């Protein structure tokens, strides 16, 4: 079911599958492939991917030589290839504090049940999921309890979960808290797999390791005629941190890291990170946003609308953090 591009195109893709894979995995709600990049880096082979958003599929194809299958709800679960690890950063908007928090009343919130159906049908050894921190607290904790009980009691998986921050566990200077769920099939691993989430690491990277230091396209700069320019110019003074325009005021990130990247950055959203450089006050570029998610420089950003690239970066996972968790998973596997 994997829709590979032509073989001659595959030979030139930046991130081909490993020649001697150690395990297989599937990449659900794949976005631009943050899970895939992390899992391939520890020896995994992707045997199936799914993503519905057409521009994210373009970025995925440009980097992995594969067009993901579309809406997972339309896929017959029996037709998904057997795999060792199921991976998925399932849609978070239904649970995010930045959204309306409708949870299972939102169609995106019900996609977890599609994951559960795949687990029941294919019985992967390990399940590896990611979502917003607020998932744990949504609806007074009831939403997360339902998910936990399905994995634990209905499907018989030993569940571990933890909220980890990009800046404390990946040496990437972005303040980004996410919940990670790792579940092991008890029929294979018993009640104690020995899995442990990675420990914190020192944050030695700074925003200056991520930012471009040359002048950027004029599009990214605020012109003095902008209605908020005077306030921005007054408030954005430090070059060692990033700022946010919060609809009516400027907020400085006191941790001297990038604030949490969001999917609305390119649509005039109030969480657009701003900075001052030698040429004025500007927004982050899409490439800088991808760097703040830990993507390598050779990761291809196709020629699509900037708004889409911003959305893709904001919706993505922090790849080095996923890799650290994957390394812990592989110790058990």
Helices and strands as residue ranges (DSSP letters): E 3-4, H 7-10, E 23-28, H 34-41, E 44-49, H 54-64, E 66-67, G 72-74, G 77-79, E 85-88, G 103-105, G 107-110, H 111-122, E 126-132, G 133-136, G 138-141, H 142-149, I 150-154, E 157-165, H 166-169, E 177-185, H 186-189, G 207-209, G 218-220, H 229-235, E 243-245, E 250-252, G 265-267, E 273-277, E 280-283, H 286-292, H 306-315, H 319-332
